[in-house]
Amino acid sequence: MGRRRLQIYFGNGRGKTTAALGQAIREASGGKSVIIIQFLKGRQPEQISFIQRLEPEIRLFRFQRR
């Protein structure tokens, strides 16, 4: 089994989703499998539905508070 990596982007402000997607695309283009887990805080989520077209290399899971 190869080396695995976990990266966490968090905090106030902007750029977390963009950073995560950029890294995911970079890793997937290198032949790696990528899972993105996004926790939303009740706001309108960014439209990143195009990621579904990159499955199975990049999988996206989104969770939102009720």
C-alpha positions, -999 to 999 in steps of 0.1 A, spaced: 0 0 0 13 34 -9 17 65 12 -15 83 21 -20 119 30 -45 139 49 -48 177 45 -72 199 64 -82 234 53 -101 254 80 -106 289 94 -123 321 87 -121 339 54 -119 326 19 -98 303 -2 -102 270 16 -124 253 -11 -102 267 -39 -70 254 -22 -86 219 -16 -98 216 -52 -65 227 -66 -46 201 -46 -72 175 -54 -69 181 -91 -32 180 -89 -31 147 -71 -58 131 -93 -39 141 -124 -9 122 -109 -30 90 -108 -41 92 -71 -76 87 -57 -89 118 -38 -118 122 -13 -130 157 -4 -152 161 27 -168 195 31 -186 206 62 -210 235 55 -222 260 81 -257 266 69 -247 291 42 -253 286 5 -226 262 -7 -204 272 -36 -213 256 -68 -187 229 -73 -209 203 -89 -184 200 -118 -163 178 -95 -189 150 -100 -176 148 -136 -141 139 -122 -154 108 -104 -140 82 -95 -106 100 -92 -121 127 -70 -151 120 -47 -169 148 -30 -189 144 2 -208 174 17 -224 177 51 -245 206 64 -260 215 97 -298 215 99 
